[in-house]
Amino acid sequence: MRSLLLVPLAVGLAYAAQEAPKRSATVGAGTIQALGVCDIKPDTVACWDLDGVKSQELEDGFRNEISNNREIQFRFGKKNRILAFRRPQNMSFQYKTNPNTYLYGNWTQNGDPVTEFVRIPAEPSDKQVVVTAQTTIQGQKDEEVAFKEGTVGQIDGKKLEIGAMQKVVPSKTPPNSRNYYYNGQPRPGEGWSVVLGISTKDNESVIWAYTALDSSGQPIRYVDAKGQPITAMKALALEPNLNNGNYNSNGETPVPKPKAAMAYFQAGGMGQAFRALTNIDPKAISALRIRASHVEIVELGPFPLDPK
């Protein structure tokens, strides 16, 4: 008899734990909270918390937010609701209800933490919704790796390998090459591709900022027509109208063979290997300085779309 009494109790506890809404999550050094849901009509506002219980505090805050001639869009035939979150002022989030549906129409109340309201057009039959909140966590320090084919280093806990390098014509790189273009035009001048291998998981992307260093460990900011590092003064002397991409004054027609250019080393993508593009001669690069960032995703809710 004892075992028969314990089994239903254990199942009941597991079910209750599964159904309990997740009200907050720690992301980086901050916390995001799920506050509740609001329903707005032409002359009334009603808000409730994650338990479906009326929240006067949320109603007052939302009413104050929309009282200053705020326009709110609605979608016909949908259960239009407003979800409320609280987040640190120095963090921003993207909200989704599934991998392909982003929520738009956000607005915020000033302060720290910030109260953020997000519009959701749910289906009339929907009773609740779980939301994923995504943010980018910026790295706190720079890390360096020697720039030589076959070199392996550790960046943000991931293995980075410097692969093969070859000279290319940037204007003839594949159209889907990441960050190769400026103002919709291919980059002019010399270019080299560099294969980078990173020990990421499947479908994981890295968000790294790359700075190429010269033999003295200083950032390379400008290059001449052959991809050799030069000073800012020499670069401006060679190209008086120098800008990011060496475009003519109308911003549309690239200079076909610039005498100098702003240096770049750009890479990014999803997968365990991809190509970087640079206008710096690889022989002039001694190391890469990398500031690593990463994406964190948390789940909040479920949010009840109707009050009790």
N, C-alpha and C positions, 0 to 999 in steps of 0.2 A: 504493500500500500504506500510505503514511503516513496518508492521510486515513481509510482503513478502520480503522486502529488507534485513531485519535483519537476517532472518533465514539462507539464503545461506551464509552470511558473517560469522555467528557463526560456521557453519559446516566447512567452509574453514579454519578458524583459528584452529579448533580442529585437522583437518587433517594435517595441516602444523606442529603443535606442535608434533604430533605423529611421523612424518617422520623426524624431526630434529635429527641429530645424537648426541648421548651422547658422548662428547669429553673427559670428565674427571669425576672422582669420588673420594670423600674423604673416606679413609679407615684408621681407627685408627687415628694416628697423621700425616698421610701422604696422598699424592694425587697421583693417577695413571692417566696418560693421554693416549688417543688414538691419535697417530700422523698421521697414514696413511698406505698406501699399496705400495709395490714395486714388480715389475716384472723384473726378470733377465733372460737374454739370453746369449749365449756364448760371444757375443761382445758388448752388450748394457745393460744399466740399466735404468729403468723408474720408477719414484715414484710419487704418488699423495696423496693429503690430503683427509679428510673425505668427502669433497665436490666433489671429483673426479678431482680436479684442480692440475696441475703439481706443485710439490714441489721441487725446486732446493736444498733447505737446506737438505731435506731428502735424495735426490739422492746423494749429496756430502757425507753425513755421511755414507750412506750404501755402496757407492763405496769405501770409505776409509776403511770400515770394511772388505770388501771382497778382497781388493787388496793384502793382505799379504798371498797369497796362500790358502785362505779359500776354503774348499770344501763344496759344497751345494748339498744335495740330492734332487732328484725329483721323482715323481711317474708318471709312464706312463699313459696317458689317462686322466690326471687330469689337472685342471686349477691351476697350482702351483704359489702361491703368498707368499710374505713375509709381515707379519703385523708388524707394529712398535709401540712400547709403550715407555713411559717414566715413571719411578718409582723411589722412594727413594732408595738409596744404601743399606739401612739397612732393606729392605723389599724384600721378594721374593714372586712370584705368580705362580699359576698353571692356565693355560688357557684352556678353553673348548668351543666348538661350540654347544654342547648339553650335557645333563647329562652323556652321555657315551663316548664322543669323546674328548680325551685330545689332545692338540697340542704339538708336540715335535720338537726338532731341534732348540732350542733357543740358541742365543749367544748375548753377551752384549758389549757395549762400556763403557770403564771405565769412572768414573766421578760420581758426585752427583748433580743432579739426574742421574740415569743410563738410557741410551737408549737401549731398548731390542728388538731384531728382532726375530720373531716367524714364522716358516714355516707352511703353511696350504695348503694341497692338496684338493682343492674344486672340485665340479663336474663342467664339462664344461658349463652346463646350469645355474649355480649359478651366480646371479648378485651382491649379497651382502651377508654379514655374520655378525651376532651379536655374540660377544665373552663375555663369563663370566670369570672374573678374581677372583681367590680365594686365600686368604692368611690367616695365623694364627696370631692373635693378642695376644702377650704375656701379662699376667697379670702383674701389677705393684707392687703388694704386696702379702705377704703370709697371709692366714687366717686359723684359727684353730677351731676345733670342738671337744668336748669331745668324747672319744671313749668308748661308752657304748650302749648296745642294747636299742633302743627306743629313743636315743638322736636325736634331730633335730636341725640343724644349718643352717646358711645362707652363701653360698659361691658364690661369683660373681653374686649376685642377684638371685640365685637359692636355693631352699630348698634341703638340704641334710639330709637324715635319715640313721642312723646306724641300720642295721637289724640283722638277726640271724647269729650266728657264729657256725661253727662246724669244728672238726678236719678232715683232709683229707689226702690222700696219693697223693702228686703232680704228681707222675708218672702215676697215674690212673685217672687223671682228663680228661674230654672230650677233644678230639683232637682240637676242635675249641675254646678252652679256650684262651682268649687273653693274650699274654705275659707270658705264663706259661713256655716257653721253652727257652733254651739257646743252640746255635749251633745245633738246630734241635733235641735236646734231652730233655726229661722231667727233671725237677729239682729234685735233690736228697734230702733226708732228710725229716724233719718234715714239715707239712703244715697245714694251717687253711684257710677256706673260710669264707668270710664275705659278706653278702648281703648289697648292697648300693642302696638306693632309691633316685632319683634325679628328680626334677620337670622340666623335659625338655619337649619340644614340640615333636610331632611325627616326627620320622626320624632325630632328632637332636642329635648329639654326642657331648660329652664334652671332652676336652683335659686338664686333670688335672694331676699335678705331686704331689704324696703323699709322705710324710715323717712321719713315726711313731715316737712319742715322749715318753720318759720314764717318771717316776714319778716326776723327777726334771725338766721336760720340755726340755730335751736335745734329739737330734736325736739319734735313735737307729741304729748303723752302723753294729754291729756284734752280732751274737747269737751263743749259744752252741748247742749241739745236742738235747736239750730239748726245744729250742726256747727261752731261757732266754738271755737277753742282757748281753754282756760281752765287755771288753775293746779290743782295737785293739791289744795290746800286748799279752793278753791272747789268742785271736783268732789265732794269728800267732804262738804262742807256741803250741797250740793244733793241728793246721794244717799248717805246714811249707810252703806248696805250695798253700796256700789259694788263690783262685781267684773267679771271679764272676760265681758261679755255682759249685765250688769244682770239677773241672775236673782234670784228670791226665795230665801229661806233654804233651801228644800227643793231648790234646784238644778234644778228642772224647769220651773217656770212663768216665762216671761220677763215682765219689766216692760213693759207695752205701750207706754208713752210715757215713757222715762226722762228725768229732768231733766239728767243728765250720764252720760257713758260713757267708758270707756277708748278712746282713739283707735286705729284700725287702718287699714292700707292693705295689702290682701292680693291677691296675684296669683300665677298660676302656670299652667302648662299646656304642651302640646306643639303646636308649629306656629309660624307666623310672625306671628300676631296672636291676641290673646285679651283678655278683659276683666278688669280689676281692680275690686275693690269697696272703698269706703272710707266711713267715717262722718264724714269731715272735709270741710267745704265747700271745693271746689277753689279758690275765690277766696282762701282762707286759706293755701294751700300755695305756697311760693315755689320749692321744689326737692325732689327725691327723693334721699335718700342710699341707696345700694345696695351691699350686700355680696354679691358674686357667688361662686357655687360651681359646680362642674361635675362631671359623672360621667366616670370613666375606666374602661375595660374592657380587660382583657388576657386572653390565652389561655395556658394552661399544659398541658403534657403532650405526647403522650398518656401516661396512667398505665396500666401493664400490670396487668390485673385478676387475673393468675395469675403466679406466679414461674416462672423458667426451670427 
